[in-house]
Amino acid sequence: MRPTKAVIDLDALRHNFKTVQQKASGSRVIAVVKADAYGHGLAQIAKALPDAEMFAVATPLEAYTLRDAGIEQPILLLEGFFEEKELPRIVENDLHLVVHHSPQIDALKRLKTDKKLNIWLKIDSGMNRLGFKVDELPQIENDLAEVECINKPVRLMSHFASADDVEDPFTSKQIQTFLESTEHLVVERSMANSAGILEAKSAHFDWVRPGLILYGCSPMIDSIGADYGLKPVMNLESQIMAIKHLKKGESTGYGRHWFAERDTVIALVAIGYGDGYPRNAENGTPVWVNGRTVPLVGRVSMDMLAVELGPEHSEKIGDRVVLWGKELPAEIVAKHAGTIPYTLSCGVTGRVHFVYRGEL
Ligand SMILES: Cc1ncc(COP(=O)(O)O)c(C=O)c1O
C-alpha cells in the first residue's frame, strides 16, 4: 500500500479545545468544523468534541452530515441559507442560522412553521464581507420584529478582518464598532475567531468561534501553535520511495527547477500535489526525514517530491517522512509555500489514507 497518510491525533484536538476553554474561560465555545473540519474529517472531529456546546459549518450539507453522524449539539450555519427552499430541511434539523442580508429576512417572514428558529444577526463591523452595515441596523431590527418564526432576542455576531496581526489597530476599531452599534441591545454576542481568542480578550463575549487553533496551528503572523500551548492535530506523513545519486550540475524534476551544487544524494518521497502538498512550495522548504530536516528540491510532482539528503546520508527506502505535523509545524511549511496553514490541511485530498489516533 502507498504509505501516504494523514494521522489525526484526537487527544491533541481535545487538548486544544481545553486550551480554548481556558483562554476564553468566561465564554461558551462554538467549534468551527466547516470544510471537513479544515480537512481533518468532519464527523470524526465533531464526535471527538463532546464538550463543544455548538458546531459551526458553512453549508447546510455539512450540517446534515453531522446530524447523520449522530451529532446532537446545536449547529450554526455561518452563512445562513442560500435558497429559500432549503428552509424546511433546516428547520427539521434544528439548525441555527446566520442572517446577513435582507432577502433572508424576507424569506423567514414567509416561512410557515410551528417551530422557532435560532438566528444570529451578522453585523459588518468593518471587514466588508458578510453582514449588515451598522447604519442598516435600526431598519433590520424593525424587520426582524415582524418575523414570527424566530426566537427573540436574536443573537449578534461579527467577524475580524486582521486579528492575526497584533500590530493592526483595526481589530480594536472593529470591537468598538460592534459594541457601540449594538449597545442598546441586551443579547448574546460572538466575535472572536482563533486570533481573537488568542490576542483580543475584550472580544471574547458570550461565545467564541475557534477554528484553526482547535487543529493546533497558530493564525498569528510569525508564530506556531506551540507558542500558545497548542498541539498539531494532523501529521501528514509518507516514506522515501527511491534514492538517487546526482552529479554536481544535474537537475531533478519537471522544468529543471533545481540543480545540484555538489555531487549529492536525493530521496524521492511518495507524496505530491495530487495529495495536497502545495506545488508552489519553494526549493528549500523543510521536510522532516528520519529525525532531521532536509530541503525540498525541484518542482513538486503530482505523486512525488524530491528532497536533498546530501552526500553523507544514512537514510534508506521506506524511511519515515513528515511533511507537516508534530515534527515540523505546518505554519513554517505554509510560509515556504506562500500560503497559510488553513490551506494546507484543507487541501489534503481524498486519496490520502486517514488514520485516527486517540480515544474517541
Ligand atoms: C464567521 C467565522 N467565524 C469563525 C471562523 C473561524 O476562524 P479561525 O479558523 O481563524 O478560528 C471562521 C473561519 O473562517 C468564520 O468564517
The ligand as a Tripos MOL2 file, in Angstrom:
@<TRIPOS>MOLECULE
LIG
   16    16     1     0     0
SMALL
NO_CHARGES

@<TRIPOS>ATOM
      1 C1        -17.5530   33.5360   10.6090 C.3       1 LIG1
      2 C2        -16.3860   32.7260   11.0430 C.ar      1 LIG1
      3 N1        -16.1760   32.5450   12.3510 N.ar      1 LIG1
      4 C3        -15.1110   31.8150   12.7980 C.ar      1 LIG1
      5 C4        -14.2170   31.2610   11.9170 C.ar      1 LIG1
      6 C5        -13.0330   30.5130   12.4570 C.3       1 LIG1
      7 O1        -11.8420   31.1540   12.0890 O.3       1 LIG1
      8 P1        -10.4240   30.6420   12.5870 P.3       1 LIG1
      9 O2        -10.1850   29.3420   11.8730 O.co2     1 LIG1
     10 O3         -9.4630   31.6780   12.1600 O.co2     1 LIG1
     11 O4        -10.5360   30.4490   14.0320 O.co2     1 LIG1
     12 C6        -14.4010   31.4430   10.5510 C.ar      1 LIG1
     13 C7        -13.4380   30.8800    9.6120 C.2       1 LIG1
     14 O5        -13.1420   31.3530    8.5500 O.2       1 LIG1
     15 C8        -15.5240   32.1940   10.0990 C.ar      1 LIG1
     16 O6        -15.7370   32.4030    8.7920 O.3       1 LIG1
@<TRIPOS>BOND
     1     1     2 1
     2     2     3 ar
     3     2    15 ar
     4     3     4 ar
     5     4     5 ar
     6     5     6 1
     7     5    12 ar
     8     6     7 1
     9     7     8 1
    10     8     9 2
    11     8    10 1
    12     8    11 1
    13    12    13 1
    14    12    15 ar
    15    13    14 2
    16    15    16 1
@<TRIPOS>SUBSTRUCTURE
     1 LIG1         1 GROUP 0 **** ****
